[in-house]
Amino acid sequence: MKMHLIKTNDDTLYQVLHQEPETKQLDLEMMKRKYLCGTVFRKDGMYWFVRKIKEAQVIEENLENE
């Protein structure tokens, strides 16, 4: 399963949990509780329900054939 991420201008990483069209009338606070997220972004006509990734480390694997 691929994890969808958003990186903001200040290099903060967020995991995308759910997206909804902005045209729907939503109770954003209820939706935040439903998806256990603390942040909602609004961009390109969509609400993006996200969770901040507090600590992340890039791990690179060498996939060359031996």
Order of alpha helices (4+ residues) and beta strands (2+ residues): beta-beta-alpha-beta-beta
